[in-house]
Amino acid sequence: MSNPPNARGHALVAGELAKFLLWEGEKASMKLLRQWGGLIWSKWSERFYQVSIKQRVFISFIVLITLSISAMGVLTYRIAGKEIQNNAFDTSKETVDKTLQLLDYRLNDVAMSVQSLMLSDAYRQMMIDVQAHDVTNYYVHLSEMQYVLSQATFNEPMIENVLIATPIGDFYSTTQVRAQDNSFYGSELYDNSKKSPGGYWAKGHYDRLFTGSQRVVSFVVRGIYENTPITNVFIVVNLRENKIASLLGKGTSGNDRKYLLLNTEGETVVQTGWPAKGEPPKDPEFLQDSTADSEGNFFYPFEGENYLVNYKQSAVAPNWILAGMQSKDQVLGQLKGVQRAVLYVILVFLLTTWFFSNKLTAALLRPLFKLSRLMRRVEENQLSVSFESKYNDEIAQVGFQFNRMMTEIKTLIEDVRQKEKGKRHAEIRALTAQMEPHFLYNTLNTIYCKSVMGENDDVNEMILALSQMFQLGLGGGQDLITLEDELSHVQQYCAIQQKCYENLFEYHAEAEEEELLSFPIPKILLQPLVENSIQHGFSDRRSGGCIHVRISLEQSMLHIVVEDNGKGMDAAKVEQGMAKREISKKGYALVNIRHRLQLYYGDEARMELSGQAGVGSRTDLWIPLSPLREEGGNYGIS
């Protein structure tokens, strides 16, 4: 077992340690906050002093004016707002009080009508028989009560009907049709009346005592005879619910106010001012606040708006409370106007401050703004700008230095451009030179084989074709040759290959328009594609090959198609190999062509590969008709 004194000692030590750690944590937090505050202040101060003089003057002026106007505006708004809010609350409360006063007046008329009924001779004669349980004169009393009942409904139009329930039978106006299946003593009205001996005002319901099922509000009171309430006689006065609703509606202004007539249990008696499908709030907190005292007000959020609720208990019907709901925005409409006026005043002063501050600083710093605009034009590659000024002040001296700097920059850019142009020219020639040894090696090897075999005629024709190929390929030292010369170059190459592979393939070339043949393209551009078709496409056949070259004009682009009926190719695999530089001789030729097109035309030129196994392969080239991307870079073509 542990020693209790030691346990208490350990607990005290742990408590003191926790307090110490908490204190140290609070000190560390405060220190960290001070460090962060100082860092933020230093950053803002640093930024403030780095901006221009105009901006510093402008910001300082705007901040001072804004603070002074805002302080006065807020103070005015608070004073006026408080006064307007109090007046609006008083007006809203007064409206509810007057509406309830009107309702109480009409309810009091109903109570007086009931009292007049109980003072009539017909009622007293009826009560005598009720006390004696004599039913022999029931119809006599029913007939005598008609005038009294009709007088009650005439004096108060809100009364729909009156029913006097007694042990000897029910008495009512014969102009109404009594629902014989529904007894008052078996209704909810009777159950609730037993709990309220002095009288009971029921909430709105459908009238089950008479036919027609009208919506009514019932006033139930015990019958009195000789100033003594009779426990088994009840007078039920049904008031038209729509009449009460229209009475409450007289206190509304348009659709800006909603009324709820509640009972002390929080149940809705009558409602008005709500949309046809609208429902009043059923929130228990709302009902509790509405019935907390005999009168009062509170704010309540409902359907996305904040409402001011004023409520007051009825003096005639103590179990009824009238609650009036009005949107806070409508109640404080004048306050919104004051708020807008204050904002407008602040905005006008700020705009005025901004206008005069800009005019003043612009007049002083106009030469500097001019120099700034020239610098922005330089950012847009307009290098021919120059600063001019009739002044000789400090800003003008900076502008003249800017002119000297621009002269040196243009000289350096021209030097770089010439060097880059020469570098690109050398790279294109190197790529073209890489293509020439490739087919030259294959051709010389074929001539050698023919010579060994003694086929001298073929050797002569091949040498002549090779000579013509060299003449076209060299192109007088030019990098671009006409499309017609390029097709002749391919024709000579095919003639050589047809001597080497007899009956292996046929070659066809066609142009959509003759004018396209004069268009210049990079030399040795099509021959590698034709060579790929022969070397790779027809590698598994002895005859029946066909190579077709088509030239057309498509959307201001020269469209060249080279296709064959060979064994085809996996275009996706070839593209992947070209991207990774893992390429065969065939892939190398394609990379070379694509690279040269990129150097000549940039992204405007395209090359697409397609093919299907056993069907053939196809290469599409799109070459723009617009000038080369290098300004003045015609590479030998005038």
PyMOL commands that set and color helices and strands:
alter all, ss='L'
color gray80, all
select helices_A, chain A and resi 4-50+53-118+121-132+138-155+184-186+188-195+241-249+284-290+328-331+333-379+394-452+456-477+483-500+514-518+527-537+571-580+585-604
alter helices_A, ss='H'
color red, helices_A
select strands_A, chain A and resi 159-166+169-172+200-201+205-206+215-225+228-240+257-263+268-272+295-302+305-313+320-327+480-482+505-511+520-522+545-554+557-564+606-612+616-624
alter strands_A, ss='S'
color yellow, strands_A
deselect
rebuild
show_as cartoon
